[in-house]
Amino acid sequence: MDEVFRAINDPSRRLLLDKLFDEDGQTLGELCRHLPSMTRYGVMSHLRVLEDAGLITTRKVGRSKNHYLNPVPIRLIHDRWISKYAEPTVGAISALKAHLEGGRPPMSKPVHIYKAYIRATIDEVWEAIVDGEKTAQYFYGTRVESDWTVGSSMNYYDGNGNMVSKGEVLAIDPPKRLEFTFAALWDPALVEEGSSRQVWAIAEINGMSELTIELFDVAEGGAIYEDFTNGFPYIVSGLKSLLETGHGLPAPY
């Protein structure tokens, strides 16, 4: 948390975070345009500080590097400090879906990336993702059910047994990678936009697990995108809290 506080204690770095909030996935050249009086090296140095603090994550695409806002560390600060003194007011459940069902070609570049470092083994993180008893403790009280084979359904159910989302497993490589579609059923606006595609990847890093979640096939600014970016910090933070402490987070509503 010290690194996060130091990283945001600079107006230029806060500006870069704001610009990534406005438009995720920008390259170094695009970000340099927001700080015209600063050298390219200076912007690179600020981005390195933000990445070291976990506030942004990057993805190489050819010779370019795309930068993505990662709000999970800020969410963890909120849960540790702010929510002790004020009632959390997080947005609605994240939908995680896009226009796949509307016939759009799949995107090669994710529109949003979340990354978290969890003090647990990759097997433990994988189990938390595919075990319905575990998802009910951090995924807004919903249980996941699937045969976990390519082409099988992947659905989430609420405590009353109602299906709240449906999807399909597109690729699976336990305990390292899961790719699937996700279509929300609880909101007509989300249903209308169709399905998103997500990739959950786990890697072992210095005795911890690095969890990376990529969102594809979603229109920026649409209902799905807004639902994902508002609700997913809670989900990822809840998964991390569950594995590290044995307890999920309080419901954000």
KAPE-V978978 format. One record per residue. N is the residue number from 1. PHI is phi in whole degrees, -180 to 180 (999 if undefined). OMEGA is omega as a letter, one per 30 degrees, with the letter a starting at -180 (NA if undefined). D_CENTER is the distance of its C-alpha to the mean C-alpha in Angstrom with 2 decimals. Layout:
[[N & PHI & OMEGA & D_CENTER] [N & PHI & OMEGA & D_CENTER]]
//
This chain:
[[1 & 999 & l & 18.90] [2 & -59 & l & 22.02] [3 & -64 & l & 20.31] [4 & -66 & l & 17.78] [5 & -62 & l & 20.82] [6 & -65 & a & 22.81] [7 & -66 & a & 20.24] [8 & -89 & l & 20.03] [9 & -87 & l & 23.81] [10 & -155 & a & 24.63] [11 & -63 & l & 24.89] [12 & -68 & l & 24.15] [13 & -70 & l & 20.85] [14 & -65 & l & 19.93] [15 & -63 & l & 21.05] [16 & -62 & l & 18.84] [17 & -64 & l & 15.73] [18 & -62 & a & 17.20] [19 & -68 & l & 17.80] [20 & -72 & l & 14.29] [21 & -65 & l & 13.27] [22 & -70 & a & 16.07] [23 & -149 & a & 15.31] [24 & -77 & l & 12.38] [25 & 81 & a & 13.44] [26 & -76 & l & 16.88] [27 & -84 & l & 19.37] [28 & -60 & a & 21.54] [29 & -61 & l & 24.36] [30 & -67 & l & 22.54] [31 & -71 & l & 21.41] [32 & -62 & a & 24.99] [33 & -66 & l & 26.32] [34 & -81 & l & 24.80] [35 & -129 & a & 26.90] [36 & -63 & a & 30.16] [37 & -87 & a & 32.30] [38 & -105 & l & 30.25] [39 & -71 & l & 30.81] [40 & -59 & l & 28.28] [41 & -64 & l & 28.52] [42 & -63 & l & 27.84] [43 & -64 & l & 24.57] [44 & -60 & l & 23.61] [45 & -64 & l & 24.52] [46 & -64 & l & 22.35] [47 & -65 & l & 19.31] [48 & -66 & l & 20.19] [49 & -63 & l & 20.32] [50 & -64 & l & 16.88] [51 & -70 & l & 15.47] [52 & -62 & l & 17.63] [53 & -83 & l & 16.27] [54 & 81 & a & 12.64] [55 & -83 & l & 12.08] [56 & -135 & l & 11.51] [57 & -133 & a & 10.92] [58 & -126 & l & 13.27] [59 & -147 & a & 14.17] [60 & -78 & l & 17.85] [61 & -130 & a & 19.23] [62 & 65 & l & 22.97] [63 & -93 & a & 24.44] [64 & -100 & l & 21.75] [65 & -127 & l & 18.59] [66 & -93 & a & 15.69] [67 & -111 & a & 13.86] [68 & -127 & l & 10.34] [69 & -70 & l & 9.57] [70 & -122 & a & 7.45] [71 & -81 & a & 8.36] [72 & -59 & l & 7.88] [73 & -59 & l & 11.53] [74 & -67 & l & 12.84] [75 & -62 & l & 11.60] [76 & -65 & l & 13.43] [77 & -63 & l & 16.39] [78 & -57 & a & 16.45] [79 & -68 & a & 16.60] [80 & -79 & a & 19.22] [81 & -111 & a & 21.36] [82 & -67 & a & 21.02] [83 & -69 & l & 20.48] [84 & -71 & a & 23.62] [85 & -118 & a & 25.65] [86 & -139 & l & 24.09] [87 & -69 & l & 22.73] [88 & -61 & l & 18.96] [89 & -130 & l & 18.39] [90 & -84 & a & 14.81] [91 & -68 & a & 14.49] [92 & -69 & a & 14.80] [93 & -57 & a & 12.81] [94 & -78 & a & 9.82] [95 & -87 & l & 11.39] [96 & 65 & a & 9.21] [97 & -163 & l & 12.35] [98 & -157 & a & 14.89] [99 & -95 & l & 18.46] [100 & -58 & a & 19.03] [101 & -69 & l & 21.62] [102 & -86 & l & 23.20] [103 & 93 & l & 24.19] [104 & -69 & l & 22.00] [105 & -68 & a & 21.94] [106 & -59 & l & 18.68] [107 & -82 & l & 16.85] [108 & -88 & a & 17.10] [109 & -112 & l & 14.66] [110 & -67 & l & 10.97] [111 & -86 & l & 10.60] [112 & -157 & l & 7.15] [113 & -134 & l & 5.43] [114 & -116 & l & 3.44] [115 & -141 & l & 6.51] [116 & -143 & l & 8.61] [117 & -110 & a & 12.31] [118 & -123 & l & 13.90] [119 & -81 & l & 17.66] [120 & -163 & l & 18.19] [121 & -77 & l & 19.30] [122 & -65 & l & 17.31] [123 & -65 & l & 19.47] [124 & -68 & l & 18.48] [125 & -66 & l & 14.72] [126 & -60 & l & 15.60] [127 & -60 & l & 17.87] [128 & -65 & a & 15.38] [129 & -80 & a & 13.30] [130 & -105 & a & 16.55] [131 & -98 & a & 18.83] [132 & -61 & l & 19.22] [133 & -63 & l & 20.85] [134 & -79 & a & 17.81] [135 & -62 & l & 15.21] [136 & -64 & a & 17.70] [137 & -94 & l & 17.27] [138 & -142 & a & 13.59] [139 & -101 & l & 12.44] [140 & 53 & l & 14.69] [141 & 75 & a & 17.75] [142 & -102 & a & 17.31] [143 & -105 & l & 18.58] [144 & -91 & l & 17.49] [145 & -137 & l & 20.54] [146 & -167 & l & 21.16] [147 & -85 & l & 23.73] [148 & 57 & l & 21.05] [149 & -128 & a & 23.10] [150 & -58 & a & 22.54] [151 & 92 & a & 23.43] [152 & -80 & l & 23.15] [153 & -71 & l & 21.56] [154 & -140 & a & 18.33] [155 & -118 & l & 18.66] [156 & -114 & a & 17.55] [157 & -126 & l & 20.47] [158 & -82 & a & 21.11] [159 & -64 & l & 23.75] [160 & -95 & l & 26.51] [161 & 85 & l & 25.72] [162 & -83 & l & 24.57] [163 & -72 & a & 22.12] [164 & -106 & l & 19.21] [165 & -157 & l & 17.32] [166 & -135 & l & 18.52] [167 & -166 & a & 17.44] [168 & -140 & l & 18.84] [169 & -76 & a & 18.19] [170 & -96 & l & 18.56] [171 & -157 & a & 18.59] [172 & -150 & l & 18.49] [173 & -143 & a & 19.49] [174 & -61 & f & 19.48] [175 & -101 & a & 18.24] [176 & -110 & a & 16.37] [177 & -154 & l & 14.64] [178 & -138 & l & 13.90] [179 & -121 & a & 13.69] [180 & -157 & l & 14.26] [181 & -96 & a & 14.71] [182 & -144 & l & 13.70] [183 & -127 & l & 16.09] [184 & -74 & a & 16.24] [185 & -118 & a & 19.83] [186 & -92 & a & 20.00] [187 & -135 & a & 20.12] [188 & -56 & a & 22.60] [189 & -66 & l & 20.75] [190 & -75 & l & 17.70] [191 & -60 & a & 20.20] [192 & -63 & a & 22.02] [193 & -78 & l & 19.22] [194 & 97 & a & 18.85] [195 & -112 & l & 16.12] [196 & -104 & l & 12.91] [197 & -122 & a & 12.35] [198 & -128 & l & 9.45] [199 & -125 & l & 9.89] [200 & -109 & a & 9.06] [201 & -123 & a & 11.22] [202 & -125 & l & 12.93] [203 & -138 & l & 15.57] [204 & -86 & a & 18.16] [205 & -133 & l & 18.45] [206 & 52 & l & 21.45] [207 & 80 & l & 21.65] [208 & -117 & l & 18.01] [209 & -109 & l & 15.10] [210 & -99 & l & 12.37] [211 & -103 & l & 9.23] [212 & -118 & l & 7.33] [213 & -121 & a & 5.02] [214 & -114 & a & 6.62] [215 & -110 & a & 7.52] [216 & -125 & l & 11.32] [217 & 60 & l & 14.40] [218 & -131 & l & 13.45] [219 & -80 & l & 15.74] [220 & -61 & a & 14.51] [221 & 90 & l & 15.94] [222 & -78 & a & 16.34] [223 & -63 & a & 15.83] [224 & -66 & a & 12.91] [225 & -60 & l & 11.04] [226 & -64 & a & 12.05] [227 & -66 & a & 11.20] [228 & -64 & a & 7.55] [229 & -69 & l & 7.25] [230 & -81 & a & 9.69] [231 & -95 & a & 8.83] [232 & -71 & l & 5.31] [233 & -55 & l & 6.33] [234 & -66 & a & 9.27] [235 & -64 & a & 8.18] [236 & -64 & l & 6.70] [237 & -65 & l & 9.71] [238 & -66 & l & 11.90] [239 & -62 & l & 11.50] [240 & -61 & l & 12.34] [241 & -63 & a & 15.14] [242 & -61 & a & 16.50] [243 & -74 & a & 16.97] [244 & -88 & a & 18.37] [245 & -122 & a & 20.52] [246 & 87 & a & 21.07] [247 & -133 & l & 19.90] [248 & -78 & l & 16.84] [249 & -96 & l & 16.38] [250 & -61 & l & 18.74] [251 & -59 & a & 17.93] [252 & -83 & a & 16.72] [253 & -149 & NA & 19.52]]
//
